[in-house]
């Protein structure tokens, strides 16, 4: 039996039976993996935080057939700065929900993993909600690139045409400028210019979300997870 080791972020959990927990982990080296931790909810010795959602954890494990069997684990980061703020929790859960729909079991994507870890590190310390929403925008744009559905050369006009063909949505000038700087990887312009208000950033998030949903045939929903009802 060969034991392996790697770190990962818990992106979903479900308590089952009386004491077990089913977890989904996005691992740096092994991609998205799911497994059951036996007896964890009644254990007085093992690190429960390490197998709770929104934790970065170091795992020791082995593979048996197609299953991953975890033998040991310990918390690397618990992201208490996120867990103590409901708005930050919603942002993290929105990102996790999105990843769970896109990632396939055992499918590796180191770039997305690295972006996720950096995103959580930033969110853990940030108290600026406007910048936190820009963080979501950056994450969604990275996801579009990684999934190979980006518009060639990041052309906003082509992107607008594509969006309007999918759904009758008009993109106003401020939102269009946000998308332009996003595609040009120059978010500093948006960060430093207060004219790009949080409502415009929200609308840009919804536009990217709709584009992802249409092209990947999934159903992420910022209105439900982040804000409740939000009008265009």
C-alpha positions in Angstrom: 0.0 0.0 0.0 1.4 3.4 -1.1 0.5 6.4 1.1 0.2 9.8 -0.7 0.1 13.3 0.7 -1.4 16.5 -0.5 -3.3 19.6 0.5 -6.8 20.6 -0.5 -9.7 22.8 0.3 -13.0 21.4 1.5 -15.6 22.8 -1.0 -18.7 20.7 0.1 -19.8 18.4 3.0 -22.7 16.3 4.0 -23.2 14.6 7.3 -24.4 11.0 6.9 -25.5 8.2 9.3 -24.9 9.1 12.9 -21.2 10.0 12.9 -19.8 10.0 9.4 -19.2 12.9 7.0 -19.0 12.9 3.1 -16.7 15.6 1.9 -15.6 17.0 -1.5 -12.1 18.3 -1.6 -10.4 20.4 -4.3 -6.8 19.2 -4.1 -3.8 20.9 -5.5 -2.3 17.8 -7.1 -5.2 15.5 -7.4 -8.1 17.7 -8.5 -11.7 17.2 -7.2 -12.1 14.1 -5.0 -14.9 12.9 -2.7 -14.7 10.6 0.2 -16.3 9.6 3.5 -14.6 10.3 6.9 -15.9 7.6 9.2 -16.8 8.4 12.8 -15.5 12.0 12.6 -18.6 13.7 14.2 -18.3 11.6 17.4 -14.5 11.7 17.6 -12.9 13.5 20.5 -9.4 13.2 19.3 -9.4 14.0 15.5 -9.3 17.5 14.0 -13.0 18.1 13.0 -12.1 21.6 11.6 -9.8 19.9 9.0 -12.8 18.1 7.4 -15.3 21.0 7.6 -16.2 23.1 4.7 -14.0 26.1 4.1 -10.8 24.6 5.5 -7.4 24.2 3.8 -6.2 20.8 5.0 -3.1 18.6 4.7 -4.2 15.0 3.9 -2.4 11.6 4.0 -4.3 9.0 2.0 -4.1 5.9 -0.2 -6.2 4.8 -3.2 -8.2 1.6 -3.1 -9.7 0.7 -6.6 -11.3 4.0 -7.6 -11.8 5.3 -4.0 -9.6 7.6 -1.9 -9.1 6.4 1.7 -7.9 9.2 4.1 -5.8 7.9 6.9 -4.8 11.2 8.5 -5.4 15.0 8.2 -4.6 18.3 9.9 -5.8 21.9 9.4 -3.5 24.2 7.5 -5.8 27.3 7.5 -9.3 27.7 8.9 -10.2 31.0 7.3 -11.8 32.4 10.4 -11.9 35.9 8.8 -14.3 34.4 6.3 -16.3 32.2 8.6 -17.0 35.1 11.0 -18.6 37.3 8.2 -21.9 36.2 6.5 -21.2 38.2 3.4 -17.8 36.6 3.0 -19.3 33.1 3.7 -21.8 33.7 0.8 -19.0 34.7 -1.5 -16.9 31.6 -0.7 -20.0 29.3 -1.0 -20.8 30.9 -4.4 -17.3 30.1 -5.6 -17.5 26.5 -4.2 -20.9 25.9 -5.7 -19.6 27.1 -9.1 -16.5 24.8 -8.8 -18.6 21.8 -7.8 -20.7 22.2 -11.0 -17.7 22.6 -13.3 -15.0 20.3 -11.9 -15.2 16.6 -12.7 -14.1 13.9 -10.2 -10.4 13.4 -10.3 -10.0 16.1 -12.9 -6.9 18.2 -12.2 -6.7 21.9 -12.7 -3.7 23.4 -10.8 -4.3 26.9 -12.1 -7.9 27.0 -10.8 -6.7 25.6 -7.5 -4.0 28.2 -7.1 -6.5 31.0 -7.9 -8.9 29.5 -5.4 -6.4 29.5 -2.6 -5.3 33.1 -3.4 -8.9 34.2 -3.5 -9.7 32.7 -0.1 -6.5 34.2 1.4 -7.5 37.7 0.1 -11.1 37.3 1.2 -10.0 36.2 4.6 -8.3 39.6 5.3 -10.4 42.0 3.2 -13.1 44.2 4.6 -13.9 46.0 1.4 -17.1 44.5 -0.2 -16.5 46.3 -3.5 -13.1 44.7 -3.8 -14.6 41.4 -2.7 -17.1 41.5 -5.6 -14.2 42.3 -8.0 -12.6 39.2 -6.6 -15.6 37.2 -7.8 -15.4 38.8 -11.2 -11.7 37.9 -11.5 -12.5 34.3 -10.5 -15.3 33.9 -13.0 -13.1 35.4 -15.8 -10.3 32.9 -14.9 -12.8 30.1 -15.0 -14.0 31.2 -18.5 -10.4 31.1 -19.7 -9.6 27.7 -18.1 -12.8 26.2 -19.6 -11.8 27.5 -23.1 -15.0 29.6 -23.6 -13.4 33.0 -23.7 -14.0 35.4 -26.6 -10.9 35.7 -28.8 -8.6 38.6 -27.6 -11.1 39.5 -24.9 -13.1 41.7 -27.3 -15.9 43.4 -25.3 -17.9 44.2 -28.4 -17.9 40.5 -29.5 -18.7 39.5 -25.9 -21.6 41.9 -25.8 -22.9 40.5 -29.1 -22.6 36.9 -27.8 -24.4 37.8 -24.6 -27.2 39.6 -26.4 -27.7 36.6 -28.7 -28.1 34.3 -25.6 -30.3 36.6 -23.6 -31.9 40.0 -24.2 -29.5 42.0 -22.0 -28.2 45.5 -22.6 -24.8 46.2 -21.2 -24.5 49.8 -20.1 -21.2 51.8 -20.6 -19.9 51.5 -17.0 -20.4 47.7 -17.0 -18.8 47.5 -20.5 -15.8 49.4 -19.2 -15.5 47.1 -16.2 -15.5 44.1 -18.6 -13.0 45.7 -20.9 -10.5 46.2 -18.0 -11.2 42.8 -16.7 -10.4 41.1 -20.0 -7.3 43.3 -20.3 -6.2 42.0 -16.8 -6.1 45.6 -15.5 -8.5 45.5 -12.6 -6.4 48.3 -10.9 -8.2 50.8 -13.0 -11.6 49.7 -11.6 -10.2 49.4 -8.0 -8.9 53.0 -8.2 -11.8 54.6 -9.8 -14.8 55.0 -7.5 -17.2 55.7 -10.5 -17.3 51.9 -10.9 -19.8 51.4 -8.1 -20.6 48.1 -6.5 -24.0 47.9 -8.4 -22.1 48.0 -11.8 -19.7 45.2 -10.5 -22.8 43.1 -9.5 -24.2 43.4 -13.0 -20.9 42.5 -14.5 -20.9 39.4 -12.3 -24.4 38.4 -13.5 -23.3 38.9 -17.2 -20.3 36.6 -16.8 -22.4 34.1 -14.9 -25.1 34.0 -17.6 -22.3 33.5 -20.2 -20.9 30.6 -18.2 -24.3 29.0 -17.6 -25.1 29.2 -21.3 -21.8 27.8 -22.6 -21.3 25.1 -20.0 -24.9 24.2 -19.4 -24.8 24.7 -15.7 -26.8 26.8 -13.2 -24.9 29.1 -10.9 -27.0 31.8 -9.4 -25.5 34.9 -7.7 -28.9 36.4 -7.2 -29.9 33.5 -5.0 -26.6 32.8 -3.2 -25.2 36.3 -2.8 -28.0 38.9 -2.9 -31.5 37.5 -3.1 -33.5 39.1 -5.9 -31.5 41.7 -7.9 -33.0 43.5 -10.9 -31.1 44.1 -14.1 
